[in-house]
């Protein structure tokens, strides 16, 4: 959203100062943590998942396998900009 400087000052006055200070912008260096592969669908409805190894990743992420409920799995929307 783009606003004029005058409108921005009004918004800032309404919202006030934030107690949080940002130190870094969006960083996708560890996106591999969120990419999963469903290895197995069990009869009890749970899923066996893993975070597959991606050789193009700059940072190494420990590969794990876990048992999760399918209600906790959501599609990841990738940024393309």
mmCIF file as gemmi writes it, N, C-alpha and C atoms, coordinates in Angstrom:
data_model
loop_
_atom_site.group_PDB
_atom_site.id
_atom_site.type_symbol
_atom_site.label_atom_id
_atom_site.label_alt_id
_atom_site.label_comp_id
_atom_site.label_asym_id
_atom_site.label_entity_id
_atom_site.label_seq_id
_atom_site.pdbx_PDB_ins_code
_atom_site.Cartn_x
_atom_site.Cartn_y
_atom_site.Cartn_z
_atom_site.occupancy
_atom_site.B_iso_or_equiv
_atom_site.pdbx_formal_charge
_atom_site.auth_seq_id
_atom_site.auth_asym_id
_atom_site.pdbx_PDB_model_num
ATOM 1 N N . UNK Axp A 1 ? 0.845 -1.166 0 1 0 ? 1 A 1
ATOM 2 C CA . UNK Axp A 1 ? 0 0 0 1 0 ? 1 A 1
ATOM 3 C C . UNK Axp A 1 ? 0.893 1.233 0 1 0 ? 1 A 1
ATOM 4 N N . UNK Axp A 2 ? 0.557 2.171 -0.811 1 0 ? 2 A 1
ATOM 5 C CA . UNK Axp A 2 ? 1.327 3.408 -0.879 1 0 ? 2 A 1
ATOM 6 C C . UNK Axp A 2 ? 0.463 4.555 -0.377 1 0 ? 2 A 1
ATOM 7 N N . UNK Axp A 3 ? 1.031 5.388 0.463 1 0 ? 3 A 1
ATOM 8 C CA . UNK Axp A 3 ? 0.323 6.557 0.988 1 0 ? 3 A 1
ATOM 9 C C . UNK Axp A 3 ? 1.247 7.768 0.918 1 0 ? 3 A 1
ATOM 10 N N . UNK Axp A 4 ? 0.65 8.927 0.997 1 0 ? 4 A 1
ATOM 11 C CA . UNK Axp A 4 ? 1.457 10.155 1.014 1 0 ? 4 A 1
ATOM 12 C C . UNK Axp A 4 ? 2.112 10.304 2.38 1 0 ? 4 A 1
ATOM 13 N N . UNK Axp A 5 ? 3.082 11.173 2.447 1 0 ? 5 A 1
ATOM 14 C CA . UNK Axp A 5 ? 3.789 11.418 3.714 1 0 ? 5 A 1
ATOM 15 C C . UNK Axp A 5 ? 2.825 11.934 4.775 1 0 ? 5 A 1
ATOM 16 N N . UNK Axp A 6 ? 1.897 12.781 4.389 1 0 ? 6 A 1
ATOM 17 C CA . UNK Axp A 6 ? 0.93 13.34 5.338 1 0 ? 6 A 1
ATOM 18 C C . UNK Axp A 6 ? 0.045 12.244 5.923 1 0 ? 6 A 1
ATOM 19 N N . UNK Axp A 7 ? -0.461 11.35 5.067 1 0 ? 7 A 1
ATOM 20 C CA . UNK Axp A 7 ? -1.291 10.237 5.531 1 0 ? 7 A 1
ATOM 21 C C . UNK Axp A 7 ? -0.462 9.307 6.421 1 0 ? 7 A 1
ATOM 22 N N . UNK Axp A 8 ? 0.781 9.084 6.043 1 0 ? 8 A 1
ATOM 23 C CA . UNK Axp A 8 ? 1.658 8.227 6.841 1 0 ? 8 A 1
ATOM 24 C C . UNK Axp A 8 ? 1.822 8.779 8.261 1 0 ? 8 A 1
ATOM 25 N N . UNK Axp A 9 ? 1.969 10.081 8.382 1 0 ? 9 A 1
ATOM 26 C CA . UNK Axp A 9 ? 2.112 10.696 9.706 1 0 ? 9 A 1
ATOM 27 C C . UNK Axp A 9 ? 0.849 10.489 10.548 1 0 ? 9 A 1
ATOM 28 N N . UNK Axp A 10 ? -0.331 10.591 9.925 1 0 ? 10 A 1
ATOM 29 C CA . UNK Axp A 10 ? -1.581 10.332 10.646 1 0 ? 10 A 1
ATOM 30 C C . UNK Axp A 10 ? -1.658 8.878 11.105 1 0 ? 10 A 1
ATOM 31 N N . UNK Axp A 11 ? -1.28 7.974 10.218 1 0 ? 11 A 1
ATOM 32 C CA . UNK Axp A 11 ? -1.299 6.545 10.571 1 0 ? 11 A 1
ATOM 33 C C . UNK Axp A 11 ? -0.334 6.273 11.717 1 0 ? 11 A 1
ATOM 34 N N . UNK Axp A 12 ? 0.828 6.848 11.636 1 0 ? 12 A 1
ATOM 35 C CA . UNK Axp A 12 ? 1.839 6.651 12.692 1 0 ? 12 A 1
ATOM 36 C C . UNK Axp A 12 ? 1.327 7.17 14.033 1 0 ? 12 A 1
ATOM 37 N N . UNK Axp A 13 ? 0.619 8.306 13.996 1 0 ? 13 A 1
ATOM 38 C CA . UNK Axp A 13 ? 0.067 8.888 15.217 1 0 ? 13 A 1
ATOM 39 C C . UNK Axp A 13 ? -1.003 7.963 15.807 1 0 ? 13 A 1
ATOM 40 N N . UNK Axp A 14 ? -1.841 7.369 14.936 1 0 ? 14 A 1
ATOM 41 C CA . UNK Axp A 14 ? -2.885 6.46 15.391 1 0 ? 14 A 1
ATOM 42 C C . UNK Axp A 14 ? -2.321 5.174 15.982 1 0 ? 14 A 1
ATOM 43 N N . UNK Axp A 15 ? -1.373 4.602 15.283 1 0 ? 15 A 1
ATOM 44 C CA . UNK Axp A 15 ? -0.821 3.301 15.676 1 0 ? 15 A 1
ATOM 45 C C . UNK Axp A 15 ? 0.17 3.439 16.825 1 0 ? 15 A 1
ATOM 46 N N . UNK Axp A 16 ? 0.979 4.462 16.804 1 0 ? 16 A 1
ATOM 47 C CA . UNK Axp A 16 ? 1.993 4.654 17.834 1 0 ? 16 A 1
ATOM 48 C C . UNK Axp A 16 ? 3.279 3.919 17.502 1 0 ? 16 A 1
ATOM 49 N N . UNK Axp A 17 ? 4.214 3.987 18.406 1 0 ? 17 A 1
ATOM 50 C CA . UNK Axp A 17 ? 5.504 3.337 18.219 1 0 ? 17 A 1
ATOM 51 C C . UNK Axp A 17 ? 5.401 1.86 18.574 1 0 ? 17 A 1
ATOM 52 N N . UNK Axp A 18 ? 6.079 1.036 17.84 1 0 ? 18 A 1
ATOM 53 C CA . UNK Axp A 18 ? 6.099 -0.39 18.115 1 0 ? 18 A 1
ATOM 54 C C . UNK Axp A 18 ? 7.23 -0.706 19.1 1 0 ? 18 A 1
ATOM 55 N N . UNK Axp A 19 ? 6.981 -1.611 20.036 1 0 ? 19 A 1
ATOM 56 C CA . UNK Axp A 19 ? 8.048 -2.003 20.954 1 0 ? 19 A 1
ATOM 57 C C . UNK Axp A 19 ? 9.067 -2.932 20.276 1 0 ? 19 A 1
ATOM 58 N N . UNK Axp A 20 ? 8.754 -3.398 19.072 1 0 ? 20 A 1
ATOM 59 C CA . UNK Axp A 20 ? 9.628 -4.321 18.355 1 0 ? 20 A 1
ATOM 60 C C . UNK Axp A 20 ? 10.497 -3.577 17.363 1 0 ? 20 A 1
ATOM 61 N N . UNK Axp A 21 ? 11.73 -4.013 17.246 1 0 ? 21 A 1
ATOM 62 C CA . UNK Axp A 21 ? 12.632 -3.428 16.278 1 0 ? 21 A 1
ATOM 63 C C . UNK Axp A 21 ? 13.056 -4.522 15.305 1 0 ? 21 A 1
ATOM 64 N N . UNK Axp A 22 ? 12.856 -4.265 14.031 1 0 ? 22 A 1
ATOM 65 C CA . UNK Axp A 22 ? 13.232 -5.237 13.015 1 0 ? 22 A 1
ATOM 66 C C . UNK Axp A 22 ? 14.72 -5.126 12.723 1 0 ? 22 A 1
ATOM 67 N N . UNK Axp A 23 ? 15.392 -6.254 12.625 1 0 ? 23 A 1
ATOM 68 C CA . UNK Axp A 23 ? 16.821 -6.275 12.345 1 0 ? 23 A 1
ATOM 69 C C . UNK Axp A 23 ? 17.14 -6.849 10.972 1 0 ? 23 A 1
ATOM 70 N N . UNK Axp A 24 ? 16.175 -7.557 10.397 1 0 ? 24 A 1
ATOM 71 C CA . UNK Axp A 24 ? 16.431 -8.197 9.122 1 0 ? 24 A 1
ATOM 72 C C . UNK Axp A 24 ? 15.131 -8.306 8.347 1 0 ? 24 A 1
ATOM 73 N N . UNK Axp A 25 ? 15.237 -8.213 7.048 1 0 ? 25 A 1
ATOM 74 C CA . UNK Axp A 25 ? 14.069 -8.326 6.184 1 0 ? 25 A 1
ATOM 75 C C . UNK Axp A 25 ? 13.732 -9.808 5.994 1 0 ? 25 A 1
ATOM 76 N N . UNK Axp A 26 ? 12.796 -10.106 5.135 1 0 ? 26 A 1
ATOM 77 C CA . UNK Axp A 26 ? 12.422 -11.489 4.839 1 0 ? 26 A 1
ATOM 78 C C . UNK Axp A 26 ? 13.651 -12.251 4.367 1 0 ? 26 A 1
ATOM 79 N N . UNK Axp A 27 ? 13.846 -13.417 4.937 1 0 ? 27 A 1
ATOM 80 C CA . UNK Axp A 27 ? 15.017 -14.225 4.604 1 0 ? 27 A 1
ATOM 81 C C . UNK Axp A 27 ? 14.564 -15.641 4.288 1 0 ? 27 A 1
ATOM 82 N N . UNK Axp A 28 ? 14.931 -16.123 3.135 1 0 ? 28 A 1
ATOM 83 C CA . UNK Axp A 28 ? 14.511 -17.472 2.743 1 0 ? 28 A 1
ATOM 84 C C . UNK Axp A 28 ? 15.645 -18.487 2.863 1 0 ? 28 A 1
ATOM 85 N N . UNK Axp A 29 ? 16.683 -18.144 3.594 1 0 ? 29 A 1
ATOM 86 C CA . UNK Axp A 29 ? 17.848 -19.028 3.706 1 0 ? 29 A 1
ATOM 87 C C . UNK Axp A 29 ? 17.493 -20.379 4.328 1 0 ? 29 A 1
ATOM 88 N N . UNK Axp A 30 ? 16.499 -20.396 5.211 1 0 ? 30 A 1
ATOM 89 C CA . UNK Axp A 30 ? 16.145 -21.657 5.865 1 0 ? 30 A 1
ATOM 90 C C . UNK Axp A 30 ? 14.771 -22.174 5.445 1 0 ? 30 A 1
ATOM 91 N N . UNK Axp A 31 ? 14.342 -21.85 4.228 1 0 ? 31 A 1
ATOM 92 C CA . UNK Axp A 31 ? 13.06 -22.353 3.744 1 0 ? 31 A 1
ATOM 93 C C . UNK Axp A 31 ? 12.992 -23.868 3.774 1 0 ? 31 A 1
ATOM 94 N N . UNK Axp A 32 ? 14.119 -24.529 3.697 1 0 ? 32 A 1
ATOM 95 C CA . UNK Axp A 32 ? 14.138 -25.987 3.678 1 0 ? 32 A 1
ATOM 96 C C . UNK Axp A 32 ? 13.496 -26.563 4.942 1 0 ? 32 A 1
ATOM 97 N N . UNK Axp A 33 ? 13.484 -25.808 6.008 1 0 ? 33 A 1
ATOM 98 C CA . UNK Axp A 33 ? 12.855 -26.267 7.241 1 0 ? 33 A 1
ATOM 99 C C . UNK Axp A 33 ? 11.363 -26.484 7.022 1 0 ? 33 A 1
ATOM 100 N N . UNK Axp A 34 ? 10.756 -25.708 6.127 1 0 ? 34 A 1
ATOM 101 C CA . UNK Axp A 34 ? 9.319 -25.769 5.91 1 0 ? 34 A 1
ATOM 102 C C . UNK Axp A 34 ? 8.903 -26.698 4.775 1 0 ? 34 A 1
ATOM 103 N N . UNK Axp A 35 ? 9.823 -27.107 3.931 1 0 ? 35 A 1
ATOM 104 C CA . UNK Axp A 35 ? 9.496 -28.02 2.849 1 0 ? 35 A 1
ATOM 105 C C . UNK Axp A 35 ? 9.511 -29.437 3.391 1 0 ? 35 A 1
ATOM 106 N N . UNK Axp A 36 ? 8.404 -30.136 3.189 1 0 ? 36 A 1
ATOM 107 C CA . UNK Axp A 36 ? 8.345 -31.521 3.681 1 0 ? 36 A 1
ATOM 108 C C . UNK Axp A 36 ? 7.952 -32.451 2.553 1 0 ? 36 A 1
ATOM 109 N N . UNK Axp A 37 ? 8.214 -33.695 2.797 1 0 ? 37 A 1
ATOM 110 C CA . UNK Axp A 37 ? 7.789 -34.76 1.876 1 0 ? 37 A 1
ATOM 111 C C . UNK Axp A 37 ? 7.003 -35.749 2.721 1 0 ? 37 A 1
ATOM 112 N N . UNK Axp A 38 ? 5.826 -36.095 2.252 1 0 ? 38 A 1
ATOM 113 C CA . UNK Axp A 38 ? 5.017 -37.09 2.958 1 0 ? 38 A 1
ATOM 114 C C . UNK Axp A 38 ? 5.504 -38.461 2.517 1 0 ? 38 A 1
ATOM 115 N N . UNK Axp A 39 ? 6.063 -39.199 3.472 1 0 ? 39 A 1
ATOM 116 C CA . UNK Axp A 39 ? 6.614 -40.517 3.161 1 0 ? 39 A 1
ATOM 117 C C . UNK Axp A 39 ? 5.571 -41.616 3.257 1 0 ? 39 A 1
ATOM 118 N N . UNK Axp A 40 ? 4.605 -41.411 4.188 1 0 ? 40 A 1
ATOM 119 C CA . UNK Axp A 40 ? 3.632 -42.481 4.426 1 0 ? 40 A 1
ATOM 120 C C . UNK Axp A 40 ? 2.37 -41.907 5.052 1 0 ? 40 A 1
ATOM 121 N N . UNK Axp A 41 ? 1.225 -42.437 4.615 1 0 ? 41 A 1
ATOM 122 C CA . UNK Axp A 41 ? -0.052 -42.135 5.252 1 0 ? 41 A 1
ATOM 123 C C . UNK Axp A 41 ? -0.453 -43.379 6.034 1 0 ? 41 A 1
ATOM 124 N N . UNK Axp A 42 ? -0.506 -43.249 7.345 1 0 ? 42 A 1
ATOM 125 C CA . UNK Axp A 42 ? -0.813 -44.403 8.183 1 0 ? 42 A 1
ATOM 126 C C . UNK Axp A 42 ? -2.313 -44.635 8.296 1 0 ? 42 A 1
ATOM 127 N N . UNK Axp A 43 ? -2.698 -45.842 8.689 1 0 ? 43 A 1
ATOM 128 C CA . UNK Axp A 43 ? -4.12 -46.177 8.81 1 0 ? 43 A 1
ATOM 129 C C . UNK Axp A 43 ? -4.814 -45.37 9.912 1 0 ? 43 A 1
ATOM 130 N N . UNK Axp A 44 ? -4.056 -44.899 10.902 1 0 ? 44 A 1
ATOM 131 C CA . UNK Axp A 44 ? -4.649 -44.079 11.962 1 0 ? 44 A 1
ATOM 132 C C . UNK Axp A 44 ? -4.822 -42.621 11.528 1 0 ? 44 A 1
ATOM 133 N N . UNK Axp A 45 ? -4.495 -42.307 10.268 1 0 ? 45 A 1
ATOM 134 C CA . UNK Axp A 45 ? -4.688 -40.963 9.735 1 0 ? 45 A 1
ATOM 135 C C . UNK Axp A 45 ? -3.474 -40.064 9.842 1 0 ? 45 A 1
ATOM 136 N N . UNK Axp A 46 ? -2.484 -40.455 10.619 1 0 ? 46 A 1
ATOM 137 C CA . UNK Axp A 46 ? -1.292 -39.623 10.784 1 0 ? 46 A 1
ATOM 138 C C . UNK Axp A 46 ? -0.351 -39.781 9.594 1 0 ? 46 A 1
ATOM 139 N N . UNK Axp A 47 ? 0.523 -38.799 9.438 1 0 ? 47 A 1
ATOM 140 C CA . UNK Axp A 47 ? 1.469 -38.792 8.332 1 0 ? 47 A 1
ATOM 141 C C . UNK Axp A 47 ? 2.898 -38.922 8.832 1 0 ? 47 A 1
ATOM 142 N N . UNK Axp A 48 ? 3.683 -39.694 8.122 1 0 ? 48 A 1
ATOM 143 C CA . UNK Axp A 48 ? 5.127 -39.741 8.378 1 0 ? 48 A 1
ATOM 144 C C . UNK Axp A 48 ? 5.734 -38.786 7.362 1 0 ? 48 A 1
ATOM 145 N N . UNK Axp A 49 ? 6.414 -37.744 7.865 1 0 ? 49 A 1
ATOM 146 C CA . UNK Axp A 49 ? 6.985 -36.73 6.979 1 0 ? 49 A 1
ATOM 147 C C . UNK Axp A 49 ? 8.483 -36.603 7.191 1 0 ? 49 A 1
ATOM 148 N N . UNK Axp A 50 ? 9.144 -36.022 6.215 1 0 ? 50 A 1
ATOM 149 C CA . UNK Axp A 50 ? 10.562 -35.729 6.323 1 0 ? 50 A 1
ATOM 150 C C . UNK Axp A 50 ? 10.828 -34.413 5.606 1 0 ? 50 A 1
ATOM 151 N N . UNK Axp A 51 ? 11.916 -33.773 5.943 1 0 ? 51 A 1
ATOM 152 C CA . UNK Axp A 51 ? 12.348 -32.587 5.2 1 0 ? 51 A 1
ATOM 153 C C . UNK Axp A 51 ? 13.445 -33.056 4.251 1 0 ? 51 A 1
ATOM 154 N N . UNK Axp A 52 ? 13.128 -33.162 2.96 1 0 ? 52 A 1
ATOM 155 C CA . UNK Axp A 52 ? 14.089 -33.722 2.012 1 0 ? 52 A 1
ATOM 156 C C . UNK Axp A 52 ? 15.331 -32.855 1.852 1 0 ? 52 A 1
ATOM 157 N N . UNK Axp A 53 ? 16.443 -33.516 1.622 1 0 ? 53 A 1
ATOM 158 C CA . UNK Axp A 53 ? 17.717 -32.823 1.418 1 0 ? 53 A 1
ATOM 159 C C . UNK Axp A 53 ? 17.675 -32.077 0.092 1 0 ? 53 A 1
ATOM 160 N N . UNK Axp A 54 ? 18.086 -30.828 0.102 1 0 ? 54 A 1
ATOM 161 C CA . UNK Axp A 54 ? 18.153 -30.023 -1.117 1 0 ? 54 A 1
ATOM 162 C C . UNK Axp A 54 ? 19.595 -29.575 -1.3 1 0 ? 54 A 1
ATOM 163 N N . UNK Axp A 55 ? 20.304 -30.136 -2.258 1 0 ? 55 A 1
ATOM 164 C CA . UNK Axp A 55 ? 21.727 -29.815 -2.426 1 0 ? 55 A 1
ATOM 165 C C . UNK Axp A 55 ? 21.994 -28.345 -2.764 1 0 ? 55 A 1
ATOM 166 N N . UNK Axp A 56 ? 20.995 -27.632 -3.326 1 0 ? 56 A 1
ATOM 167 C CA . UNK Axp A 56 ? 21.219 -26.229 -3.681 1 0 ? 56 A 1
ATOM 168 C C . UNK Axp A 56 ? 21.117 -25.28 -2.482 1 0 ? 56 A 1
ATOM 169 N N . UNK Axp A 57 ? 20.681 -25.785 -1.331 1 0 ? 57 A 1
ATOM 170 C CA . UNK Axp A 57 ? 20.575 -24.939 -0.137 1 0 ? 57 A 1
ATOM 171 C C . UNK Axp A 57 ? 21.958 -24.504 0.338 1 0 ? 57 A 1
ATOM 172 N N . UNK Axp A 58 ? 22.051 -23.236 0.706 1 0 ? 58 A 1
ATOM 173 C CA . UNK Axp A 58 ? 23.329 -22.697 1.191 1 0 ? 58 A 1
ATOM 174 C C . UNK Axp A 58 ? 23.617 -23.148 2.614 1 0 ? 58 A 1
ATOM 175 N N . UNK Axp A 59 ? 22.558 -23.222 3.435 1 0 ? 59 A 1
ATOM 176 C CA . UNK Axp A 59 ? 22.743 -23.634 4.829 1 0 ? 59 A 1
ATOM 177 C C . UNK Axp A 59 ? 22.309 -25.084 4.989 1 0 ? 59 A 1
ATOM 178 N N . UNK Axp A 60 ? 23.049 -25.814 5.755 1 0 ? 60 A 1
ATOM 179 C CA . UNK Axp A 60 ? 22.741 -27.221 5.986 1 0 ? 60 A 1
ATOM 180 C C . UNK Axp A 60 ? 21.658 -27.332 7.054 1 0 ? 60 A 1
ATOM 181 N N . UNK Axp A 61 ? 20.658 -28.16 6.785 1 0 ? 61 A 1
ATOM 182 C CA . UNK Axp A 61 ? 19.571 -28.389 7.723 1 0 ? 61 A 1
ATOM 183 C C . UNK Axp A 61 ? 19.54 -29.876 8.036 1 0 ? 61 A 1
ATOM 184 N N . UNK Axp A 62 ? 19.447 -30.191 9.316 1 0 ? 62 A 1
ATOM 185 C CA . UNK Axp A 62 ? 19.405 -31.591 9.722 1 0 ? 62 A 1
ATOM 186 C C . UNK Axp A 62 ? 18.136 -32.234 9.179 1 0 ? 62 A 1
ATOM 187 N N . UNK Axp A 63 ? 18.294 -33.354 8.515 1 0 ? 63 A 1
ATOM 188 C CA . UNK Axp A 63 ? 17.151 -34.063 7.967 1 0 ? 63 A 1
ATOM 189 C C . UNK Axp A 63 ? 16.532 -34.92 9.062 1 0 ? 63 A 1
ATOM 190 N N . UNK Axp A 64 ? 15.212 -34.755 9.243 1 0 ? 64 A 1
ATOM 191 C CA . UNK Axp A 64 ? 14.512 -35.515 10.28 1 0 ? 64 A 1
ATOM 192 C C . UNK Axp A 64 ? 13.299 -36.212 9.685 1 0 ? 64 A 1
ATOM 193 N N . UNK Axp A 65 ? 12.755 -37.115 10.456 1 0 ? 65 A 1
ATOM 194 C CA . UNK Axp A 65 ? 11.512 -37.792 10.104 1 0 ? 65 A 1
ATOM 195 C C . UNK Axp A 65 ? 10.613 -37.662 11.319 1 0 ? 65 A 1
ATOM 196 N N . UNK Axp A 66 ? 9.328 -37.341 11.08 1 0 ? 66 A 1
ATOM 197 C CA . UNK Axp A 66 ? 8.417 -37.129 12.205 1 0 ? 66 A 1
ATOM 198 C C . UNK Axp A 66 ? 7.026 -37.644 11.866 1 0 ? 66 A 1
ATOM 199 N N . UNK Axp A 67 ? 6.261 -37.897 12.914 1 0 ? 67 A 1
ATOM 200 C CA . UNK Axp A 67 ? 4.879 -38.336 12.8 1 0 ? 67 A 1
ATOM 201 C C . UNK Axp A 67 ? 4.002 -37.142 13.166 1 0 ? 67 A 1
ATOM 202 N N . UNK Axp A 68 ? 3.113 -36.712 12.251 1 0 ? 68 A 1
ATOM 203 C CA . UNK Axp A 68 ? 2.274 -35.542 12.5 1 0 ? 68 A 1
ATOM 204 C C . UNK Axp A 68 ? 0.833 -35.82 12.095 1 0 ? 68 A 1
ATOM 205 N N . UNK Axp A 69 ? -0.072 -35.013 12.633 1 0 ? 69 A 1
ATOM 206 C CA . UNK Axp A 69 ? -1.469 -35.073 12.237 1 0 ? 69 A 1
ATOM 207 C C . UNK Axp A 69 ? -1.642 -34.249 10.967 1 0 ? 69 A 1
ATOM 208 N N . UNK Axp A 70 ? -2.452 -34.698 10.02 1 0 ? 70 A 1
ATOM 209 C CA . UNK Axp A 70 ? -2.594 -33.979 8.749 1 0 ? 70 A 1
ATOM 210 C C . UNK Axp A 70 ? -3.174 -32.576 8.902 1 0 ? 70 A 1
ATOM 211 N N . UNK Axp A 71 ? -3.857 -32.307 10.006 1 0 ? 71 A 1
ATOM 212 C CA . UNK Axp A 71 ? -4.414 -30.97 10.238 1 0 ? 71 A 1
ATOM 213 C C . UNK Axp A 71 ? -3.323 -29.907 10.391 1 0 ? 71 A 1
ATOM 214 N N . UNK Axp A 72 ? -2.096 -30.332 10.631 1 0 ? 72 A 1
ATOM 215 C CA . UNK Axp A 72 ? -0.99 -29.389 10.84 1 0 ? 72 A 1
ATOM 216 C C . UNK Axp A 72 ? -0.153 -29.172 9.582 1 0 ? 72 A 1
ATOM 217 N N . UNK Axp A 73 ? -0.569 -29.724 8.475 1 0 ? 73 A 1
ATOM 218 C CA . UNK Axp A 73 ? 0.17 -29.584 7.22 1 0 ? 73 A 1
ATOM 219 C C . UNK Axp A 73 ? -0.577 -28.618 6.31 1 0 ? 73 A 1
ATOM 220 N N . UNK Axp A 74 ? 0.119 -27.571 5.893 1 0 ? 74 A 1
ATOM 221 C CA . UNK Axp A 74 ? -0.46 -26.548 5.021 1 0 ? 74 A 1
ATOM 222 C C . UNK Axp A 74 ? 0.447 -26.351 3.816 1 0 ? 74 A 1
ATOM 223 N N . UNK Axp A 75 ? -0.124 -25.931 2.693 1 0 ? 75 A 1
ATOM 224 C CA . UNK Axp A 75 ? 0.727 -25.639 1.529 1 0 ? 75 A 1
ATOM 225 C C . UNK Axp A 75 ? 1.574 -24.399 1.801 1 0 ? 75 A 1
ATOM 226 N N . UNK Axp A 76 ? 2.787 -24.411 1.318 1 0 ? 76 A 1
ATOM 227 C CA . UNK Axp A 76 ? 3.673 -23.262 1.462 1 0 ? 76 A 1
ATOM 228 C C . UNK Axp A 76 ? 3.56 -22.405 0.219 1 0 ? 76 A 1
ATOM 229 N N . UNK Axp A 77 ? 3.263 -21.145 0.404 1 0 ? 77 A 1
ATOM 230 C CA . UNK Axp A 77 ? 3.154 -20.221 -0.715 1 0 ? 77 A 1
ATOM 231 C C . UNK Axp A 77 ? 4.535 -19.629 -0.94 1 0 ? 77 A 1
ATOM 232 N N . UNK Axp A 78 ? 5.073 -19.865 -2.105 1 0 ? 78 A 1
ATOM 233 C CA . UNK Axp A 78 ? 6.431 -19.4 -2.414 1 0 ? 78 A 1
ATOM 234 C C . UNK Axp A 78 ? 6.388 -17.997 -2.992 1 0 ? 78 A 1
ATOM 235 N N . UNK Axp A 79 ? 7.344 -17.2 -2.6 1 0 ? 79 A 1
ATOM 236 C CA . UNK Axp A 79 ? 7.486 -15.829 -3.085 1 0 ? 79 A 1
ATOM 237 C C . UNK Axp A 79 ? 8.15 -15.863 -4.439 1 0 ? 79 A 1
ATOM 238 N N . UNK Axp A 80 ? 7.638 -15.103 -5.372 1 0 ? 80 A 1
ATOM 239 C CA . UNK Axp A 80 ? 8.295 -15.004 -6.67 1 0 ? 80 A 1
ATOM 240 C C . UNK Axp A 80 ? 8.429 -13.525 -7.008 1 0 ? 80 A 1
ATOM 241 N N . UNK Axp A 81 ? 9.529 -12.968 -6.641 1 0 ? 81 A 1
ATOM 242 C CA . UNK Axp A 81 ? 9.669 -11.539 -6.867 1 0 ? 81 A 1
ATOM 243 C C . UNK Axp A 81 ? 11.03 -11.255 -7.196 1 0 ? 81 A 1
